[in-house]
Amino acid sequence: MGTGYKGGTLYQHSISENIPSVSKDYPYTNGYFGKATNPKNTFVRIIESDDPAAAGKDFYDKIAHGGIIEKLDNGKGEKVSMQDGTIITFRPTTKSDTNPGIQINISQSSDDGGLKSQKIHFKKKED
């Protein structure tokens, strides 16, 4: 399919433009989404949902809105380049389980809006 702006936008967005729409639907504190899997490792995060596949896709569609889409070489997902240099990688299933995972890399960002680099796993909400 080639490249294009995710969501059909007319211009390339920066990550800071997308944070407000995502943070109203998903837990967001001090630059991180979800909760840490380990208090000593804040990089790896978890967002629990009744439907992890749908939540992961919804989160990705919102956070990556307006980015330039590229398929991953291994065919197991895609990555989006934002205008500010942020790279967002989406995998429908992670190596550790069958749920989606998203990695946000802001190391090259010129406009991160306070967001931190992180890897987010979507898990089934436990009753």
SULFENNOR-V37965 format. One record per residue. N is the residue number from 0. SS is DSSP state (hx for helix, st for strand, lp for the rest). PHI is phi as a letter, one per 20 degrees, with the letter a starting at -180 (none if undefined). Layout:
# SULFENNOR-V37965
N;SS;PHI  N;SS;PHI
This chain:
# SULFENNOR-V37965
0;lp;none  1;lp;n  2;lp;d  3;lp;a  4;st;e  5;hx;g  6;hx;n  7;hx;m  8;lp;f  9;lp;e  10;lp;b  11;lp;e  12;lp;e  13;lp;e  14;hx;f  15;hx;f  16;hx;f  17;hx;e  18;hx;g  19;hx;g  20;hx;f  21;hx;e  22;hx;f  23;lp;f  24;lp;d  25;lp;c  26;lp;g  27;st;b  28;st;b  29;lp;l  30;lp;n  31;st;c  32;st;e  33;lp;m  34;st;c  35;st;f  36;st;f  37;st;b  38;lp;g  39;lp;e  40;st;c  41;st;f  42;st;f  43;st;e  44;st;c  45;st;c  46;st;d  47;st;e  48;st;b  49;lp;f  50;lp;c  51;hx;g  52;hx;f  53;hx;f  54;hx;f  55;hx;f  56;hx;f  57;hx;f  58;hx;g  59;hx;f  60;hx;g  61;hx;f  62;hx;f  63;lp;e  64;lp;g  65;lp;n  66;lp;e  67;st;e  68;st;e  69;st;c  70;st;f  71;lp;f  72;lp;g  73;lp;e  74;lp;m  75;lp;d  76;lp;q  77;st;b  78;st;c  79;st;c  80;st;d  81;lp;e  82;lp;g  83;lp;e  84;lp;o  85;lp;f  86;st;d  87;st;d  88;st;d  89;st;d  90;st;c  91;lp;f  92;lp;c  93;lp;e  94;lp;f  95;lp;e  96;lp;a  97;lp;e  98;lp;e  99;lp;f  100;st;c  101;st;c  102;st;d  103;st;d  104;st;d  105;lp;d  106;lp;g  107;lp;d  108;lp;f  109;lp;d  110;lp;b  111;lp;e  112;lp;m  113;lp;n  114;lp;f  115;lp;d  116;lp;f  117;st;a  118;st;d  119;st;d  120;st;d  121;st;d  122;st;c  123;st;f  124;lp;f  125;lp;e  126;lp;f
